[in-house]
């Protein structure tokens, strides 16, 4: 009975909610984080990445001419996969390219399998650009228009400059290193590939346009002279364009060129040219042999996706 009287007159104990845990965000103080609008408090990791990545699948009709054969031009078509990428993150720089072709060059079976990648260091002299020093790997097997080539490079060095910001990127490097093994067959010319290789590589993009250029002088220290391999390709996205990133990328509800679905399954039109030349050195009678050559011009229609990492703050990356 006494308990029944005492309990109702006891003051209620106040229930105090536990204090919220402090917000810990690498690279950003709690005060700075609290000042940001709600749309900007998404996934900031303290290290901003910039760059580009894309992959497409389609067909490539082309015209090829190999002076090693009868000299006539041929028309062929291949099914094709193409992937490219460039990444810049504080002290890290990396790039990659891969290709797979399978088809017919008008005379014979045509195919290519290629992997070209490098990774290394970047000196961040500015937020969006800086010099790079990377180690590269290239593995390739190509059969096209009388040009048959296999090559493996490992441990080649790259020195150059890279830039990436929003919808633009540029990567220009000079390459120097050993070709460990491989061979080239072009008409009557047969060359084993081993020795010092040098060249240059350029990849760049602005808005919906991409440009890739590659030049290599393979086994340049060989007594037979170098094997020249030169390729260039320009690509543009087809169809309607999404809103261009502007200052709204820094506010809430922004639609940015970022993430896997930035350019999701759109058609891309590419035009490419390639040129190769090889010499087998002096002929058996002592006369200098002429270099045999090949060239192709192709148009590709690819269907795939591409994305950019936008390094501007408050994009959620």
KOLZA-22500 format. One record per residue (C-alpha): x, y, z; residue number from 1. Coordinates in nm, 3 decimals, always signed. Example, Ala and Ser with C-alpha at 12.3 -4.5 7.8 and 13.67 -1.06 7.14 Angstrom:
<atoms>
ATOM        x        y        z    i
ATOM   +1.230   -0.450   +0.780    1
ATOM   +1.367   -0.106   +0.714    2
</atoms>
This chain:
<atoms>
ATOM        x        y        z    i
ATOM   +0.000   +0.000   +0.000    1
ATOM   +0.283   +0.237   +0.088    2
ATOM   +0.457   +0.158   -0.239    3
ATOM   +0.142   +0.244   -0.434    4
ATOM   +0.136   +0.588   -0.271    5
ATOM   +0.505   +0.665   -0.305    6
ATOM   +0.554   +0.563   -0.671    7
ATOM   +0.316   +0.814   -0.826    8
ATOM   +0.471   +1.107   -0.644    9
ATOM   +0.832   +1.028   -0.752   10
ATOM   +0.959   +1.273   -1.012   11
ATOM   +1.013   +1.120   -1.353   12
ATOM   +1.377   +1.062   -1.448   13
ATOM   +1.479   +1.263   -1.750   14
ATOM   +1.600   +1.048   -2.041   15
ATOM   +1.891   +1.226   -2.210   16
ATOM   +1.981   +1.114   -2.563   17
ATOM   +2.348   +1.023   -2.609   18
ATOM   +2.561   +1.287   -2.774   19
ATOM   +2.607   +1.223   -3.150   20
ATOM   +2.938   +1.080   -3.253   21
ATOM   +3.173   +1.332   -3.410   22
ATOM   +3.189   +1.338   -3.787   23
ATOM   +3.527   +1.215   -3.899   24
ATOM   +3.601   +1.284   -4.264   25
ATOM   +3.958   +1.242   -4.389   26
ATOM   +4.093   +1.570   -4.523   27
ATOM   +3.799   +1.782   -4.400   28
ATOM   +3.746   +1.937   -4.056   29
ATOM   +3.412   +1.893   -3.878   30
ATOM   +3.346   +2.268   -3.900   31
ATOM   +3.398   +2.270   -4.278   32
ATOM   +3.178   +1.964   -4.317   33
ATOM   +2.897   +2.124   -4.116   34
ATOM   +2.901   +2.434   -4.338   35
ATOM   +2.843   +2.234   -4.656   36
ATOM   +2.491   +2.213   -4.803   37
ATOM   +2.316   +1.879   -4.774   38
ATOM   +2.384   +1.797   -5.139   39
ATOM   +2.756   +1.830   -5.081   40
ATOM   +2.788   +1.590   -4.785   41
ATOM   +2.818   +1.278   -4.995   42
ATOM   +3.110   +1.041   -5.003   43
ATOM   +3.397   +1.287   -4.967   44
ATOM   +3.703   +1.066   -4.919   45
ATOM   +3.968   +1.329   -4.869   46
ATOM   +4.148   +1.242   -5.195   47
ATOM   +3.992   +1.354   -5.520   48
ATOM   +4.032   +1.139   -5.827   49
ATOM   +4.009   +1.261   -6.184   50
ATOM   +4.015   +1.089   -6.519   51
ATOM   +3.818   +0.901   -6.780   52
ATOM   +3.711   +0.544   -6.858   53
ATOM   +3.518   +0.398   -7.151   54
ATOM   +3.440   +0.070   -7.321   55
ATOM   +3.250   -0.009   -7.641   56
ATOM   +3.156   -0.298   -7.869   57
ATOM   +3.073   -0.285   -8.238   58
ATOM   +3.196   -0.331   -8.594   59
ATOM   +3.481   -0.179   -8.794   60
ATOM   +3.471   -0.182   -9.176   61
ATOM   +3.808   -0.082   -9.319   62
ATOM   +4.024   -0.050   -9.628   63
ATOM   +4.375   -0.194   -9.612   64
ATOM   +4.679   -0.183   -9.838   65
ATOM   +4.986   -0.404   -9.789   66
ATOM   +5.272   -0.347  -10.033   67
ATOM   +5.410   -0.687   -9.934   68
ATOM   +5.137   -0.861  -10.130   69
ATOM   +5.015   -0.797  -10.484   70
ATOM   +4.979   -0.432  -10.387   71
ATOM   +4.604   -0.415  -10.423   72
ATOM   +4.375   -0.263  -10.165   73
ATOM   +4.135   -0.487   -9.978   74
ATOM   +3.811   -0.423   -9.794   75
ATOM   +3.735   -0.603   -9.471   76
ATOM   +3.528   -0.591   -9.156   77
ATOM   +3.594   -0.694   -8.797   78
ATOM   +3.388   -0.718   -8.480   79
ATOM   +3.561   -0.504   -8.221   80
ATOM   +3.592   -0.429   -7.850   81
ATOM   +3.774   -0.115   -7.733   82
ATOM   +3.850   +0.000   -7.379   83
ATOM   +4.048   +0.301   -7.255   84
ATOM   +4.106   +0.467   -6.922   85
ATOM   +4.309   +0.735   -6.744   86
ATOM   +4.328   +0.792   -6.368   87
ATOM   +4.492   +1.069   -6.168   88
ATOM   +4.470   +1.063   -5.788   89
ATOM   +4.702   +1.283   -5.583   90
ATOM   +5.036   +1.098   -5.612   91
ATOM   +4.914   +0.816   -5.840   92
ATOM   +4.881   +0.813   -6.219   93
ATOM   +4.766   +0.521   -6.435   94
ATOM   +4.634   +0.451   -6.783   95
ATOM   +4.518   +0.148   -6.979   96
ATOM   +4.394   +0.043   -7.322   97
ATOM   +4.270   -0.290   -7.449   98
ATOM   +4.139   -0.411   -7.785   99
ATOM   +3.996   -0.730   -7.933  100
ATOM   +3.927   -0.769   -8.307  101
ATOM   +3.791   -1.067   -8.496  102
ATOM   +3.691   -1.074   -8.864  103
ATOM   +3.805   -1.088   -9.228  104
ATOM   +4.041   -0.848   -9.407  105
ATOM   +3.935   -0.931   -9.766  106
ATOM   +4.209   -1.190   -9.808  107
ATOM   +4.254   -1.376   -9.483  108
ATOM   +4.152   -1.406   -9.121  109
ATOM   +4.198   -1.082   -8.922  110
ATOM   +4.236   -1.056   -8.546  111
ATOM   +4.393   -0.852   -8.269  112
ATOM   +4.434   -0.891   -7.893  113
ATOM   +4.607   -0.602   -7.717  114
ATOM   +4.669   -0.492   -7.360  115
ATOM   +4.860   -0.169   -7.291  116
ATOM   +4.878   -0.040   -6.934  117
ATOM   +5.101   +0.163   -6.705  118
ATOM   +5.102   +0.282   -6.345  119
ATOM   +5.333   +0.508   -6.150  120
ATOM   +5.380   +0.835   -5.971  121
ATOM   +5.254   +1.186   -6.037  122
ATOM   +5.408   +1.501   -5.895  123
ATOM   +5.108   +1.721   -5.804  124
ATOM   +5.247   +2.059   -5.904  125
ATOM   +4.885   +2.169   -5.943  126
ATOM   +4.550   +2.025   -5.844  127
ATOM   +4.464   +1.907   -6.193  128
ATOM   +4.798   +1.832   -6.363  129
ATOM   +5.159   +1.737   -6.314  130
ATOM   +5.454   +1.536   -6.451  131
ATOM   +5.429   +1.157   -6.437  132
ATOM   +5.675   +0.870   -6.422  133
ATOM   +5.528   +0.525   -6.485  134
ATOM   +5.618   +0.164   -6.563  135
ATOM   +5.440   +0.011   -6.863  136
ATOM   +5.337   -0.327   -6.998  137
ATOM   +5.234   -0.405   -7.356  138
ATOM   +5.123   -0.742   -7.493  139
ATOM   +4.989   -0.767   -7.849  140
ATOM   +4.907   -1.017   -8.120  141
ATOM   +4.780   -0.879   -8.455  142
ATOM   +4.700   -1.037   -8.792  143
ATOM   +4.572   -0.781   -9.044  144
ATOM   +4.618   -0.708   -9.415  145
ATOM   +4.935   -0.910   -9.447  146
ATOM   +5.081   -0.765   -9.126  147
ATOM   +5.140   -1.029   -8.858  148
ATOM   +5.289   -0.907   -8.532  149
ATOM   +5.340   -1.040   -8.181  150
ATOM   +5.516   -0.835   -7.914  151
ATOM   +5.577   -0.831   -7.541  152
ATOM   +5.718   -0.529   -7.361  153
ATOM   +5.771   -0.534   -6.987  154
ATOM   +5.931   -0.272   -6.766  155
ATOM   +5.927   +0.012   -7.017  156
ATOM   +5.945   +0.357   -6.862  157
ATOM   +5.710   +0.647   -6.935  158
ATOM   +5.788   +1.011   -6.866  159
ATOM   +5.548   +1.290   -6.951  160
ATOM   +5.265   +1.516   -6.838  161
ATOM   +4.905   +1.443   -6.743  162
ATOM   +4.601   +1.668   -6.694  163
ATOM   +4.244   +1.581   -6.597  164
ATOM   +3.959   +1.805   -6.489  165
ATOM   +3.588   +1.764   -6.539  166
ATOM   +3.515   +1.695   -6.906  167
ATOM   +3.876   +1.730   -7.027  168
ATOM   +4.184   +1.513   -7.002  169
ATOM   +4.530   +1.499   -7.162  170
ATOM   +4.809   +1.246   -7.114  171
ATOM   +5.130   +1.279   -7.319  172
ATOM   +5.429   +1.054   -7.244  173
ATOM   +5.756   +0.943   -7.399  174
ATOM   +5.825   +0.568   -7.372  175
ATOM   +6.157   +0.387   -7.359  176
ATOM   +6.223   +0.025   -7.271  177
ATOM   +6.293   -0.330   -7.388  178
ATOM   +6.090   -0.546   -7.621  179
ATOM   +6.150   -0.887   -7.468  180
ATOM   +6.019   -1.104   -7.747  181
ATOM   +5.801   -1.105   -8.057  182
ATOM   +5.811   -1.119   -8.434  183
ATOM   +5.682   -0.942   -8.741  184
ATOM   +5.588   -1.097   -9.075  185
ATOM   +5.507   -0.862   -9.361  186
ATOM   +5.523   -1.024   -9.704  187
ATOM   +5.873   -1.159   -9.760  188
ATOM   +6.002   -0.981   -9.450  189
ATOM   +6.037   -1.182   -9.133  190
ATOM   +6.181   -1.016   -8.821  191
ATOM   +6.238   -1.139   -8.471  192
ATOM   +6.164   -0.857   -8.227  193
ATOM   +6.401   -0.804   -7.937  194
ATOM   +6.585   -0.492   -7.829  195
ATOM   +6.534   -0.130   -7.734  196
ATOM   +6.201   +0.028   -7.824  197
ATOM   +6.107   +0.393   -7.800  198
ATOM   +5.801   +0.594   -7.890  199
ATOM   +5.529   +0.833   -7.777  200
ATOM   +5.173   +0.797   -7.655  201
ATOM   +4.897   +1.059   -7.644  202
ATOM   +4.542   +1.029   -7.516  203
ATOM   +4.318   +1.333   -7.487  204
ATOM   +3.952   +1.423   -7.465  205
ATOM   +3.720   +1.720   -7.448  206
ATOM   +3.346   +1.695   -7.395  207
ATOM   +3.230   +1.420   -7.635  208
ATOM   +3.553   +1.385   -7.837  209
ATOM   +3.847   +1.150   -7.773  210
ATOM   +4.183   +1.126   -7.949  211
ATOM   +4.444   +0.849   -7.915  212
ATOM   +4.784   +0.846   -8.086  213
ATOM   +5.064   +0.592   -8.056  214
ATOM   +5.403   +0.574   -8.229  215
ATOM   +5.664   +0.304   -8.170  216
ATOM   +6.008   +0.232   -8.311  217
ATOM   +6.048   -0.133   -8.214  218
ATOM   +6.392   -0.293   -8.180  219
ATOM   +6.547   +0.039   -8.280  220
ATOM   +6.897   -0.083   -8.195  221
ATOM   +6.875   -0.379   -8.436  222
ATOM   +7.113   -0.399   -8.731  223
ATOM   +6.808   -0.441   -8.955  224
ATOM   +6.665   -0.109   -8.842  225
ATOM   +6.351   -0.043   -8.641  226
ATOM   +6.002   -0.174   -8.707  227
ATOM   +5.766   +0.123   -8.727  228
ATOM   +5.417   +0.097   -8.578  229
ATOM   +5.197   +0.408   -8.594  230
ATOM   +4.827   +0.436   -8.501  231
ATOM   +4.580   +0.719   -8.447  232
ATOM   +4.209   +0.720   -8.367  233
ATOM   +3.946   +0.986   -8.298  234
ATOM   +3.605   +0.908   -8.146  235
ATOM   +3.289   +1.108   -8.083  236
ATOM   +2.971   +1.024   -7.895  237
ATOM   +2.654   +1.022   -8.103  238
ATOM   +2.305   +1.125   -7.999  239
ATOM   +2.183   +1.390   -7.757  240
ATOM   +2.424   +1.544   -7.508  241
ATOM   +2.358   +1.566   -7.140  242
ATOM   +2.384   +1.902   -6.966  243
ATOM   +2.740   +2.023   -6.956  244
ATOM   +2.885   +2.044   -6.606  245
ATOM   +2.899   +2.403   -6.485  246
ATOM   +2.901   +2.574   -6.148  247
ATOM   +2.592   +2.369   -6.061  248
ATOM   +2.823   +2.072   -6.012  249
ATOM   +2.912   +2.231   -5.680  250
ATOM   +2.558   +2.250   -5.547  251
ATOM   +2.288   +2.011   -5.448  252
ATOM   +2.096   +1.811   -5.706  253
ATOM   +2.374   +1.845   -5.962  254
ATOM   +2.390   +1.623   -6.270  255
ATOM   +2.760   +1.564   -6.327  256
ATOM   +2.978   +1.380   -6.574  257
ATOM   +3.065   +1.120   -6.313  258
ATOM   +2.995   +0.759   -6.223  259
ATOM   +2.926   +0.449   -6.425  260
ATOM   +2.611   +0.587   -6.585  261
ATOM   +2.740   +0.925   -6.701  262
ATOM   +2.725   +0.813   -7.067  263
ATOM   +2.534   +0.491   -7.038  264
ATOM   +2.514   +0.276   -7.352  265
ATOM   +2.546   +0.540   -7.619  266
ATOM   +2.676   +0.499   -7.974  267
ATOM   +3.028   +0.616   -8.054  268
ATOM   +3.168   +0.684   -8.402  269
ATOM   +3.545   +0.631   -8.441  270
ATOM   +3.781   +0.688   -8.734  271
ATOM   +4.128   +0.533   -8.727  272
ATOM   +4.443   +0.507   -8.938  273
ATOM   +4.740   +0.275   -8.890  274
ATOM   +5.075   +0.234   -9.063  275
ATOM   +5.351   -0.022   -9.028  276
ATOM   +5.690   -0.073   -9.193  277
ATOM   +5.961   -0.333   -9.151  278
ATOM   +6.292   -0.414   -9.322  279
ATOM   +6.491   -0.735   -9.310  280
ATOM   +6.822   -0.552   -9.361  281
ATOM   +7.064   -0.646   -9.638  282
ATOM   +6.960   -0.910   -9.890  283
ATOM   +7.172   -1.219   -9.957  284
ATOM   +7.340   -1.054  -10.260  285
ATOM   +7.454   -0.761  -10.045  286
ATOM   +7.196   -0.513  -10.174  287
ATOM   +6.986   -0.328   -9.923  288
ATOM   +6.631   -0.459   -9.910  289
ATOM   +6.340   -0.219   -9.924  290
ATOM   +6.108   -0.186   -9.630  291
ATOM   +5.770   -0.349   -9.671  292
ATOM   +5.471   -0.149   -9.557  293
ATOM   +5.105   -0.175   -9.476  294
ATOM   +4.833   +0.079   -9.396  295
ATOM   +4.464   +0.074   -9.305  296
ATOM   +4.184   +0.326   -9.269  297
ATOM   +3.875   +0.225   -9.075  298
ATOM   +3.543   +0.350   -8.939  299
ATOM   +3.399   +0.196   -8.624  300
ATOM   +3.054   +0.220   -8.474  301
ATOM   +3.071   +0.117   -8.110  302
ATOM   +2.799   +0.081   -7.849  303
ATOM   +2.897   +0.110   -7.485  304
ATOM   +2.948   +0.340   -7.190  305
ATOM   +3.193   +0.604   -7.080  306
ATOM   +3.235   +0.805   -6.763  307
ATOM   +3.446   +1.083   -6.617  308
ATOM   +3.551   +1.153   -6.263  309
ATOM   +3.482   +1.519   -6.190  310
ATOM   +3.734   +1.648   -5.934  311
ATOM   +3.526   +1.955   -5.845  312
ATOM   +3.415   +1.950   -5.482  313
ATOM   +3.068   +1.845   -5.374  314
ATOM   +3.006   +1.607   -5.664  315
ATOM   +2.970   +1.309   -5.433  316
ATOM   +3.293   +1.139   -5.540  317
</atoms>
